[in-house]
Amino acid sequence: MQAFAWRGRNNRGELLEGVIDADSADAVAAQLMAGGVVPTGIELGGSSLSAPKQDFWQRLQARPVGMEDCLVMTRQLYTLQKAGVPILRALAGLEASTAQAAMVEMLQDLRASLDQGRELSTAMARHPKVFSPFYIAMIRVGEMTGRLTEVLLRLSQHLEFELDIRARIKQALRYPAMVVVAMIIAIIVINIFVLPTFATVFAGFKAELPLMTRMLLGFSAWTLHWWPMVLIGAAGGVMAVRAWLATPTGRYRWDRRKLRLPIAGEIVLKATLARFSRSFALAYSSGVPISQTMTVVAQTVDNAYIGNRIEQMRDGVERGESISRCAAAAGVFTPIVLQMIAVGEETGELDGLMMEIAQMYERETDYSIKGLSASIEPVLLLIIGVLVLILALGVFLPLWNLGQAAMGRGGG
């Protein structure tokens, strides 16, 4: 994208001039005409003026566009659209008000795509790392129905819910994660510094050591000797697991298995169903057909197993079955939710009841997340107790026996 210096006259015949970033002079002319200005001259003025100049190190450290940035942009677009600002001017205003290089580059691409005649949803589809398939589908629905302002408001609420759930989970896992990291560091320090010292001391006694002590010393010696292979094996294992999870089969099996985890499984299920219910209500209330709604929502629940169940519901609806019967056959909803779906289907208020289901699951998810740390702490204390017991038996028991033997000889 380059900077073009332009001159033109508005509807009152006044002479105007300025600089616009665009891909070509035709794009500049189209943008000026859309703003009610008839261009009289357009000249290439060099590189882009709005994009910040960055060297290689700055580009390497540049922060990508995240979900928080997407939420802020969606709220701003909603406010500007509600005020009647055209979408091109709205994007130009957002571009001028942000200092983040990645956001500026994305907004410039959106403007350039709109200048070339593309729809906003098509332009956003060029940035899949920023806009999810559900986001793009909802923008497309807003363009088709003329309800883009309402869709932007609902999308901002949806993104706010997603960010709130992620923040609560991170907050709940912060303390357990710190304890696990401290345990790992303690084990490494003990293996590298403590146990080798005790091994030298025990070797000087020339006495038979207990089984637990021999196991600890053997593990320490093996770790010190083979630590490069341990690191390579760990890195290879992580890469293999990630490659397996990248396959459809691996992701499906893992998503199904993590729903059955002892502590986190219930939270994952409730959060996923809350996301499904809110997305379904948002799409359905915006006028999306039921089959297309389920297709889009199945791609945005972030769980292959639940997504497969939603697609089965869609297939049943396309065969003429009721939504409540298909939901019961899915096997993931509680009886209360199934009853609410049936009532909503009969009364024609399915979107409103689905939003109530989402709020119910969100409350349950919030309650479960608040108790997550309290549920994990006993498990961590048990693991720490077992490690301390092993170290006590392996390190201090032989010292105790040797001290007892020395005291016995001294008393004799």
C-alpha positions as a Markdown table, in Angstrom:
| # | Residue | x | y | z |
|---|---|---|---|---|
| 1 | Met | 0.0 | 0.0 | 0.0 |
| 2 | Gln | 1.3 | 3.4 | -1.0 |
| 3 | Ala | 0.4 | 7.1 | -0.3 |
| 4 | Phe | -1.3 | 9.1 | -3.0 |
| 5 | Ala | -1.6 | 12.9 | -2.9 |
| 6 | Trp | -5.0 | 14.0 | -4.3 |
| 7 | Arg | -6.9 | 17.1 | -5.2 |
| 8 | Gly | -10.6 | 17.4 | -5.7 |
| 9 | Arg | -13.8 | 19.4 | -5.3 |
| 10 | Asn | -16.7 | 18.6 | -3.1 |
| 11 | Asn | -20.4 | 19.2 | -3.8 |
| 12 | Arg | -20.1 | 22.9 | -3.0 |
| 13 | Gly | -17.2 | 23.3 | -5.5 |
| 14 | Glu | -14.6 | 23.8 | -2.8 |
| 15 | Leu | -11.1 | 22.8 | -3.6 |
| 16 | Leu | -9.8 | 20.0 | -1.3 |
| 17 | Glu | -6.5 | 18.1 | -1.1 |
| 18 | Gly | -4.9 | 15.5 | 1.1 |
| 19 | Val | -3.1 | 12.2 | 1.2 |
| 20 | Ile | -4.7 | 8.7 | 1.1 |
| 21 | Asp | -3.2 | 5.3 | 1.5 |
| 22 | Ala | -4.3 | 2.9 | -1.2 |
| 23 | Asp | -3.1 | 0.1 | -3.5 |
| 24 | Ser | -3.8 | 2.1 | -6.7 |
| 25 | Ala | -5.0 | 5.5 | -8.1 |
| 26 | Asp | -8.3 | 3.9 | -9.1 |
| 27 | Ala | -8.9 | 2.8 | -5.4 |
| 28 | Val | -8.2 | 6.4 | -4.3 |
| 29 | Ala | -10.7 | 7.8 | -6.9 |
| 30 | Ala | -13.3 | 5.3 | -5.8 |
| 31 | Gln | -12.8 | 6.2 | -2.1 |
| 32 | Leu | -13.0 | 9.9 | -2.9 |
| 33 | Met | -16.2 | 9.5 | -5.0 |
| 34 | Ala | -17.8 | 7.5 | -2.2 |
| 35 | Gly | -17.1 | 10.4 | 0.1 |
| 36 | Gly | -18.7 | 12.9 | -2.2 |
| 37 | Val | -15.4 | 14.4 | -3.6 |
| 38 | Val | -14.7 | 14.6 | -7.4 |
| 39 | Pro | -10.9 | 14.1 | -7.9 |
| 40 | Thr | -9.1 | 16.4 | -10.2 |
| 41 | Gly | -5.6 | 15.1 | -9.7 |
| 42 | Ile | -4.1 | 12.0 | -8.1 |
| 43 | Glu | -0.3 | 11.6 | -7.8 |
| 44 | Leu | 1.8 | 8.8 | -6.3 |
| 45 | Gly | 3.4 | 10.2 | -3.1 |
| 46 | Gly | 5.7 | 7.3 | -2.0 |
| 47 | Ser | 5.2 | 4.6 | 0.6 |
| 48 | Ser | 2.3 | 4.3 | 3.1 |
| 49 | Leu | 2.1 | 7.2 | 5.5 |
| 50 | Ser | -0.3 | 5.6 | 8.1 |
| 51 | Ala | 1.6 | 2.4 | 8.5 |
| 52 | Pro | 4.4 | 2.8 | 11.1 |
| 53 | Lys | 7.9 | 2.4 | 9.9 |
| 54 | Gln | 9.5 | -0.7 | 11.4 |
| 55 | Asp | 12.8 | -2.3 | 11.2 |
| 56 | Phe | 13.4 | -6.1 | 11.4 |
| 57 | Trp | 13.6 | -6.2 | 15.2 |
| 58 | Gln | 10.4 | -4.2 | 15.6 |
| 59 | Arg | 8.6 | -6.5 | 13.2 |
| 60 | Leu | 9.9 | -9.5 | 15.1 |
| 61 | Gln | 8.5 | -8.1 | 18.4 |
| 62 | Ala | 5.2 | -6.9 | 16.9 |
| 63 | Arg | 2.2 | -8.1 | 18.8 |
| 64 | Pro | -0.4 | -9.9 | 16.5 |
| 65 | Val | -4.0 | -8.9 | 16.6 |
| 66 | Gly | -5.7 | -10.8 | 19.4 |
| 67 | Met | -9.3 | -11.4 | 20.6 |
| 68 | Glu | -9.1 | -8.3 | 22.8 |
| 69 | Asp | -8.3 | -6.2 | 19.8 |
| 70 | Cys | -11.1 | -7.8 | 17.8 |
| 71 | Leu | -13.5 | -7.0 | 20.6 |
| 72 | Val | -12.5 | -3.4 | 20.8 |
| 73 | Met | -12.7 | -3.1 | 17.0 |
| 74 | Thr | -16.2 | -4.7 | 17.0 |
| 75 | Arg | -17.5 | -2.3 | 19.6 |
| 76 | Gln | -16.1 | 0.7 | 17.8 |
| 77 | Leu | -17.6 | -0.4 | 14.5 |
| 78 | Tyr | -21.0 | -0.9 | 16.2 |
| 79 | Thr | -20.8 | 2.6 | 17.7 |
| 80 | Leu | -19.9 | 4.2 | 14.3 |
| 81 | Gln | -22.5 | 2.2 | 12.4 |
| 82 | Lys | -25.1 | 3.2 | 14.9 |
| 83 | Ala | -24.2 | 6.8 | 14.4 |
| 84 | Gly | -24.6 | 6.4 | 10.6 |
| 85 | Val | -20.9 | 6.5 | 9.7 |
| 86 | Pro | -20.2 | 4.7 | 6.4 |
| 87 | Ile | -18.1 | 1.6 | 6.8 |
| 88 | Leu | -15.2 | 2.9 | 4.8 |
| 89 | Arg | -15.0 | 6.1 | 6.9 |
| 90 | Ala | -15.4 | 4.0 | 10.0 |
| 91 | Leu | -12.4 | 1.8 | 9.1 |
| 92 | Ala | -10.3 | 4.8 | 8.2 |
| 93 | Gly | -11.1 | 6.3 | 11.6 |
| 94 | Leu | -10.2 | 3.1 | 13.4 |
| 95 | Glu | -6.9 | 3.0 | 11.4 |
| 96 | Ala | -6.0 | 6.5 | 12.3 |
| 97 | Ser | -6.7 | 5.9 | 16.0 |
| 98 | Thr | -4.6 | 2.8 | 16.6 |
| 99 | Ala | -0.9 | 2.5 | 17.0 |
| 100 | Gln | -0.6 | -1.2 | 16.7 |
| 101 | Ala | 1.2 | -2.1 | 13.5 |
| 102 | Ala | -0.7 | -5.4 | 12.9 |
| 103 | Met | -4.1 | -3.7 | 13.4 |
| 104 | Val | -3.2 | -0.9 | 11.1 |
| 105 | Glu | -2.1 | -3.4 | 8.4 |
| 106 | Met | -5.3 | -5.4 | 8.8 |
| 107 | Leu | -7.5 | -2.3 | 8.6 |
| 108 | Gln | -5.7 | -1.2 | 5.5 |
| 109 | Asp | -6.3 | -4.5 | 3.9 |
| 110 | Leu | -10.0 | -4.3 | 4.8 |
| 111 | Arg | -10.3 | -0.9 | 3.3 |
| 112 | Ala | -8.4 | -1.9 | 0.1 |
| 113 | Ser | -10.7 | -4.9 | -0.3 |
| 114 | Leu | -13.8 | -2.8 | 0.1 |
| 115 | Asp | -12.4 | -0.3 | -2.4 |
| 116 | Gln | -12.1 | -3.2 | -4.9 |
| 117 | Gly | -15.8 | -4.0 | -4.5 |
| 118 | Arg | -15.6 | -6.9 | -2.0 |
| 119 | Glu | -18.1 | -7.3 | 0.8 |
| 120 | Leu | -17.0 | -6.8 | 4.4 |
| 121 | Ser | -17.4 | -10.5 | 5.2 |
| 122 | Thr | -15.2 | -11.5 | 2.3 |
| 123 | Ala | -12.6 | -9.0 | 3.3 |
| 124 | Met | -12.6 | -10.3 | 6.9 |
| 125 | Ala | -12.3 | -13.9 | 5.6 |
| 126 | Arg | -8.8 | -12.9 | 4.4 |
| 127 | His | -7.7 | -12.8 | 8.0 |
| 128 | Pro | -8.7 | -16.2 | 9.5 |
| 129 | Lys | -6.4 | -15.8 | 12.5 |
| 130 | Val | -8.4 | -12.7 | 13.6 |
| 131 | Phe | -11.9 | -13.5 | 12.6 |
| 132 | Ser | -13.5 | -16.9 | 13.3 |
| 133 | Pro | -15.8 | -18.6 | 10.8 |
| 134 | Phe | -18.7 | -17.8 | 13.1 |
| 135 | Tyr | -17.8 | -14.1 | 13.1 |
| 136 | Ile | -17.5 | -14.0 | 9.4 |
| 137 | Ala | -20.8 | -15.9 | 8.9 |
| 138 | Met | -22.6 | -13.4 | 11.2 |
| 139 | Ile | -21.2 | -10.4 | 9.4 |
| 140 | Arg | -22.4 | -12.0 | 6.1 |
| 141 | Val | -25.9 | -12.4 | 7.6 |
| 142 | Gly | -25.8 | -8.8 | 8.8 |
| 143 | Glu | -25.0 | -7.6 | 5.3 |
| 144 | Met | -27.7 | -9.7 | 3.7 |
| 145 | Thr | -30.4 | -8.7 | 6.1 |
| 146 | Gly | -29.4 | -5.1 | 6.6 |
| 147 | Arg | -29.0 | -5.7 | 10.3 |
| 148 | Leu | -25.2 | -5.2 | 10.5 |
| 149 | Thr | -25.4 | -2.8 | 13.5 |
| 150 | Glu | -27.4 | -5.3 | 15.5 |
| 151 | Val | -25.0 | -8.2 | 14.5 |
| 152 | Leu | -22.0 | -6.1 | 15.6 |
| 153 | Leu | -23.6 | -5.5 | 19.0 |
| 154 | Arg | -24.3 | -9.3 | 19.5 |
| 155 | Leu | -20.8 | -10.2 | 18.3 |
| 156 | Ser | -19.2 | -7.8 | 20.8 |
| 157 | Gln | -21.3 | -9.5 | 23.6 |
| 158 | His | -20.2 | -12.9 | 22.3 |
| 159 | Leu | -16.5 | -12.0 | 22.3 |
| 160 | Glu | -16.8 | -10.5 | 25.7 |
| 161 | Phe | -18.2 | -13.8 | 27.0 |
| 162 | Glu | -15.4 | -15.7 | 25.4 |
| 163 | Leu | -12.7 | -13.5 | 26.9 |
| 164 | Asp | -14.4 | -13.6 | 30.4 |
| 165 | Ile | -14.4 | -17.4 | 30.4 |
| 166 | Arg | -10.7 | -17.5 | 29.4 |
| 167 | Ala | -9.7 | -15.0 | 32.0 |
| 168 | Arg | -11.5 | -16.9 | 34.8 |
| 169 | Ile | -9.9 | -20.2 | 33.8 |
| 170 | Lys | -6.4 | -18.6 | 33.7 |
| 171 | Gln | -7.0 | -17.0 | 37.1 |
| 172 | Ala | -8.2 | -20.3 | 38.6 |
| 173 | Leu | -5.2 | -22.2 | 37.2 |
| 174 | Arg | -2.5 | -19.6 | 38.1 |
| 175 | Tyr | -1.8 | -21.0 | 41.6 |
| 176 | Pro | -1.8 | -24.7 | 40.6 |
| 177 | Ala | 0.5 | -23.9 | 37.7 |
| 178 | Met | 2.9 | -22.1 | 40.0 |
| 179 | Val | 2.9 | -25.1 | 42.4 |
| 180 | Val | 3.6 | -27.5 | 39.5 |
| 181 | Val | 6.5 | -25.4 | 38.2 |
| 182 | Ala | 8.0 | -25.2 | 41.7 |
| 183 | Met | 7.8 | -29.0 | 42.0 |
| 184 | Ile | 9.5 | -29.5 | 38.7 |
| 185 | Ile | 12.3 | -27.1 | 39.6 |
| 186 | Ala | 12.7 | -28.8 | 43.0 |
| 187 | Ile | 13.0 | -32.2 | 41.5 |
| 188 | Ile | 15.6 | -30.9 | 39.0 |
| 189 | Val | 17.7 | -29.3 | 41.8 |
| 190 | Ile | 17.5 | -32.4 | 44.0 |
| 191 | Asn | 18.6 | -34.7 | 41.1 |
| 192 | Ile | 21.5 | -32.4 | 40.0 |
| 193 | Phe | 22.9 | -31.1 | 43.4 |
| 194 | Val | 21.4 | -33.0 | 46.4 |
| 195 | Leu | 21.4 | -36.7 | 45.5 |
| 196 | Pro | 24.9 | -36.8 | 44.0 |
| 197 | Thr | 26.2 | -35.3 | 47.3 |
| 198 | Phe | 24.4 | -37.9 | 49.3 |
| 199 | Ala | 25.7 | -40.6 | 46.9 |
| 200 | Thr | 29.3 | -39.6 | 47.7 |
| 201 | Val | 28.5 | -39.7 | 51.5 |
| 202 | Phe | 26.8 | -43.1 | 51.3 |
| 203 | Ala | 29.7 | -44.5 | 49.2 |
| 204 | Gly | 32.1 | -43.7 | 52.1 |
| 205 | Phe | 30.1 | -45.8 | 54.5 |
| 206 | Lys | 30.5 | -49.0 | 52.4 |
| 207 | Ala | 27.2 | -50.2 | 53.8 |
| 208 | Glu | 24.2 | -51.8 | 52.1 |
| 209 | Leu | 21.6 | -49.1 | 51.3 |
| 210 | Pro | 17.8 | -49.5 | 51.4 |
| 211 | Leu | 16.0 | -50.2 | 48.2 |
| 212 | Met | 14.4 | -46.7 | 48.0 |
| 213 | Thr | 17.8 | -45.1 | 48.4 |
| 214 | Arg | 19.3 | -47.2 | 45.6 |
| 215 | Met | 16.3 | -46.3 | 43.3 |
| 216 | Leu | 16.8 | -42.6 | 44.0 |
| 217 | Leu | 20.5 | -42.7 | 43.4 |
| 218 | Gly | 20.1 | -44.8 | 40.3 |
| 219 | Phe | 17.5 | -42.3 | 38.9 |
| 220 | Ser | 19.7 | -39.4 | 39.6 |
| 221 | Ala | 22.8 | -41.0 | 38.0 |
| 222 | Trp | 20.7 | -42.0 | 34.9 |
| 223 | Thr | 19.3 | -38.4 | 34.6 |
| 224 | Leu | 22.7 | -36.8 | 34.8 |
| 225 | His | 24.2 | -39.2 | 32.3 |
| 226 | Trp | 21.3 | -39.2 | 29.8 |
| 227 | Trp | 19.9 | -35.7 | 30.2 |
| 228 | Pro | 20.4 | -34.8 | 26.5 |
| 229 | Met | 18.4 | -37.8 | 25.4 |
| 230 | Val | 15.7 | -36.9 | 28.0 |
| 231 | Leu | 15.4 | -33.4 | 26.6 |
| 232 | Ile | 15.3 | -34.8 | 23.0 |
| 233 | Gly | 12.8 | -37.4 | 24.0 |
| 234 | Ala | 10.5 | -34.9 | 25.7 |
| 235 | Ala | 10.7 | -32.5 | 22.8 |
| 236 | Gly | 10.0 | -35.3 | 20.4 |
| 237 | Gly | 7.0 | -36.5 | 22.5 |
| 238 | Val | 5.5 | -33.0 | 22.5 |
| 239 | Met | 5.9 | -32.6 | 18.8 |
| 240 | Ala | 4.4 | -36.1 | 18.2 |
| 241 | Val | 1.4 | -35.3 | 20.4 |
| 242 | Arg | 0.9 | -32.0 | 18.7 |
| 243 | Ala | 1.0 | -33.6 | 15.3 |
| 244 | Trp | -1.5 | -36.3 | 16.4 |
| 245 | Leu | -3.8 | -33.6 | 17.8 |
| 246 | Ala | -3.6 | -31.8 | 14.4 |
| 247 | Thr | -5.2 | -34.8 | 12.7 |
| 248 | Pro | -9.0 | -35.0 | 12.7 |
| 249 | Thr | -9.0 | -38.4 | 14.4 |
| 250 | Gly | -6.6 | -37.2 | 17.1 |
| 251 | Arg | -8.5 | -34.1 | 17.8 |
| 252 | Tyr | -11.8 | -35.9 | 18.0 |
| 253 | Arg | -10.5 | -38.5 | 20.4 |
| 254 | Trp | -8.8 | -35.9 | 22.6 |
| 255 | Asp | -11.8 | -33.6 | 22.7 |
| 256 | Arg | -14.0 | -36.6 | 23.6 |
| 257 | Arg | -11.6 | -37.7 | 26.3 |
| 258 | Lys | -11.1 | -34.3 | 27.9 |
| 259 | Leu | -14.8 | -34.1 | 28.6 |
| 260 | Arg | -14.3 | -37.1 | 30.9 |
| 261 | Leu | -11.4 | -35.7 | 32.9 |
| 262 | Pro | -12.0 | -35.9 | 36.7 |
| 263 | Ile | -12.0 | -32.2 | 37.6 |
| 264 | Ala | -11.8 | -30.2 | 34.4 |
| 265 | Gly | -14.1 | -32.4 | 32.2 |
| 266 | Glu | -17.3 | -31.0 | 33.6 |
| 267 | Ile | -16.1 | -27.4 | 33.3 |
| 268 | Val | -15.1 | -27.9 | 29.6 |
| 269 | Leu | -18.5 | -29.5 | 28.8 |
| 270 | Lys | -20.5 | -26.7 | 30.4 |
| 271 | Ala | -18.4 | -23.9 | 28.8 |
| 272 | Thr | -18.7 | -25.6 | 25.4 |
| 273 | Leu | -22.4 | -26.0 | 25.7 |
| 274 | Ala | -22.7 | -22.3 | 26.8 |
| 275 | Arg | -20.8 | -21.3 | 23.7 |
| 276 | Phe | -23.0 | -23.4 | 21.6 |
| 277 | Ser | -26.2 | -22.1 | 23.1 |
| 278 | Arg | -25.2 | -18.4 | 22.8 |
| 279 | Ser | -23.9 | -18.8 | 19.2 |
| 280 | Phe | -27.1 | -20.7 | 18.2 |
| 281 | Ala | -29.3 | -18.0 | 19.7 |
| 282 | Leu | -27.3 | -15.2 | 18.1 |
| 283 | Ala | -27.4 | -16.8 | 14.6 |
| 284 | Tyr | -31.0 | -17.9 | 14.8 |
| 285 | Ser | -32.3 | -14.5 | 16.0 |
| 286 | Ser | -30.4 | -12.9 | 13.1 |
| 287 | Gly | -32.4 | -14.8 | 10.6 |
| 288 | Val | -30.0 | -17.6 | 9.6 |
| 289 | Pro | -31.7 | -20.9 | 8.6 |
| 290 | Ile | -31.6 | -23.6 | 11.2 |
| 291 | Ser | -29.5 | -26.0 | 9.2 |
| 292 | Gln | -27.0 | -23.3 | 8.3 |
| 293 | Thr | -27.0 | -22.1 | 11.9 |
| 294 | Met | -26.0 | -25.6 | 13.2 |
| 295 | Thr | -23.3 | -25.9 | 10.5 |
| 296 | Val | -21.7 | -22.6 | 11.5 |
| 297 | Val | -22.1 | -23.2 | 15.2 |
| 298 | Ala | -20.5 | -26.7 | 14.9 |
| 299 | Gln | -17.3 | -25.1 | 13.6 |
| 300 | Thr | -17.1 | -22.6 | 16.5 |
| 301 | Val | -17.7 | -24.7 | 19.6 |
| 302 | Asp | -13.9 | -25.5 | 19.7 |
| 303 | Asn | -14.6 | -29.2 | 20.4 |
| 304 | Ala | -14.6 | -31.8 | 17.6 |
| 305 | Tyr | -16.7 | -34.2 | 19.6 |
| 306 | Ile | -19.5 | -31.7 | 20.5 |
| 307 | Gly | -19.3 | -30.3 | 16.9 |
| 308 | Asn | -19.9 | -33.8 | 15.6 |
| 309 | Arg | -23.0 | -34.1 | 17.8 |
| 310 | Ile | -24.3 | -30.8 | 16.6 |
| 311 | Glu | -23.8 | -31.9 | 13.0 |
| 312 | Gln | -25.8 | -35.0 | 13.8 |
| 313 | Met | -28.5 | -32.7 | 15.1 |
| 314 | Arg | -28.4 | -30.8 | 11.9 |
| 315 | Asp | -28.8 | -33.9 | 9.8 |
| 316 | Gly | -31.8 | -35.0 | 11.9 |
| 317 | Val | -33.4 | -31.6 | 11.4 |
| 318 | Glu | -32.9 | -31.7 | 7.7 |
| 319 | Arg | -34.6 | -35.1 | 7.7 |
| 320 | Gly | -37.7 | -33.4 | 9.2 |
| 321 | Glu | -37.2 | -34.4 | 12.9 |
| 322 | Ser | -37.8 | -31.9 | 15.7 |
| 323 | Ile | -34.9 | -30.0 | 17.3 |
| 324 | Ser | -35.8 | -31.4 | 20.7 |
| 325 | Arg | -35.7 | -35.0 | 19.5 |
| 326 | Cys | -32.3 | -34.4 | 17.8 |
| 327 | Ala | -30.9 | -32.7 | 20.9 |
| 328 | Ala | -32.0 | -35.7 | 23.1 |
| 329 | Ala | -30.3 | -38.1 | 20.6 |
| 330 | Ala | -27.1 | -36.1 | 20.9 |
| 331 | Gly | -26.6 | -37.2 | 24.5 |
| 332 | Val | -24.9 | -34.1 | 25.7 |
| 333 | Phe | -27.7 | -32.0 | 27.1 |
| 334 | Thr | -29.3 | -32.2 | 30.6 |
| 335 | Pro | -33.1 | -33.0 | 30.9 |
| 336 | Ile | -33.8 | -29.4 | 31.9 |
| 337 | Val | -32.2 | -28.1 | 28.8 |
| 338 | Leu | -34.0 | -30.6 | 26.6 |
| 339 | Gln | -37.3 | -29.4 | 28.2 |
| 340 | Met | -36.5 | -25.8 | 27.5 |
| 341 | Ile | -35.6 | -26.6 | 23.9 |
| 342 | Ala | -38.9 | -28.4 | 23.5 |
| 343 | Val | -40.9 | -25.5 | 24.9 |
| 344 | Gly | -39.0 | -23.0 | 22.7 |
| 345 | Glu | -39.7 | -25.0 | 19.7 |
| 346 | Glu | -43.4 | -25.2 | 20.5 |
| 347 | Thr | -43.8 | -21.5 | 21.3 |
| 348 | Gly | -41.5 | -20.1 | 18.6 |
| 349 | Glu | -39.2 | -18.5 | 21.2 |
| 350 | Leu | -36.3 | -20.8 | 20.6 |
| 351 | Asp | -33.7 | -18.1 | 20.3 |
| 352 | Gly | -34.8 | -16.5 | 23.7 |
| 353 | Leu | -34.8 | -19.9 | 25.5 |
| 354 | Met | -31.4 | -20.8 | 24.0 |
| 355 | Met | -30.0 | -17.6 | 25.3 |
| 356 | Glu | -31.4 | -18.5 | 28.8 |
| 357 | Ile | -29.8 | -21.9 | 28.4 |
| 358 | Ala | -26.5 | -20.1 | 27.6 |
| 359 | Gln | -26.8 | -18.0 | 30.7 |
| 360 | Met | -27.6 | -21.0 | 32.8 |
| 361 | Tyr | -24.5 | -22.9 | 31.6 |
| 362 | Glu | -22.4 | -19.7 | 32.0 |
| 363 | Arg | -23.5 | -19.4 | 35.7 |
| 364 | Glu | -22.7 | -23.1 | 36.3 |
| 365 | Thr | -19.4 | -22.7 | 34.5 |
| 366 | Asp | -18.6 | -19.6 | 36.6 |
| 367 | Tyr | -19.4 | -21.5 | 39.8 |
| 368 | Ser | -17.3 | -24.5 | 38.8 |
| 369 | Ile | -14.3 | -22.3 | 37.8 |
| 370 | Lys | -14.4 | -20.6 | 41.2 |
| 371 | Gly | -14.1 | -24.0 | 42.9 |
| 372 | Leu | -11.4 | -25.3 | 40.5 |
| 373 | Ser | -8.5 | -24.2 | 42.6 |
| 374 | Ala | -10.1 | -25.7 | 45.7 |
| 375 | Ser | -10.5 | -29.0 | 43.8 |
| 376 | Ile | -7.0 | -29.1 | 42.5 |
| 377 | Glu | -5.2 | -28.2 | 45.8 |
| 378 | Pro | -5.8 | -31.6 | 47.6 |
| 379 | Val | -4.4 | -33.4 | 44.6 |
| 380 | Leu | -1.3 | -31.2 | 44.5 |
| 381 | Leu | -0.9 | -31.6 | 48.3 |
| 382 | Leu | -1.1 | -35.4 | 47.9 |
| 383 | Ile | 1.5 | -35.4 | 45.1 |
| 384 | Ile | 3.8 | -33.1 | 47.2 |
| 385 | Gly | 3.4 | -35.4 | 50.2 |
| 386 | Val | 4.3 | -38.5 | 48.2 |
| 387 | Leu | 7.4 | -36.8 | 46.9 |
| 388 | Val | 8.5 | -35.7 | 50.3 |
| 389 | Leu | 7.9 | -39.2 | 51.7 |
| 390 | Ile | 10.0 | -40.8 | 49.0 |
| 391 | Leu | 12.8 | -38.3 | 49.6 |
| 392 | Ala | 12.6 | -38.8 | 53.3 |
| 393 | Leu | 12.7 | -42.6 | 53.0 |
| 394 | Gly | 15.4 | -42.6 | 50.4 |
| 395 | Val | 17.8 | -40.0 | 51.9 |
| 396 | Phe | 17.3 | -39.8 | 55.6 |
| 397 | Leu | 16.5 | -43.5 | 56.4 |
| 398 | Pro | 20.1 | -44.7 | 55.6 |
| 399 | Leu | 21.5 | -41.8 | 57.7 |
| 400 | Trp | 19.2 | -42.8 | 60.5 |
| 401 | Asn | 20.2 | -46.4 | 60.3 |
| 402 | Leu | 23.9 | -45.5 | 60.2 |
| 403 | Gly | 23.5 | -43.2 | 63.2 |
| 404 | Gln | 21.6 | -45.9 | 65.2 |
| 405 | Ala | 24.4 | -48.3 | 64.4 |
| 406 | Ala | 27.1 | -45.9 | 65.4 |
| 407 | Met | 25.3 | -45.2 | 68.7 |
| 408 | Gly | 25.0 | -48.9 | 69.3 |
| 409 | Arg | 28.7 | -49.5 | 68.8 |
| 410 | Gly | 29.5 | -46.5 | 71.0 |
| 411 | Gly | 27.3 | -47.8 | 73.8 |
| 412 | Gly | 28.8 | -51.3 | 73.7 |
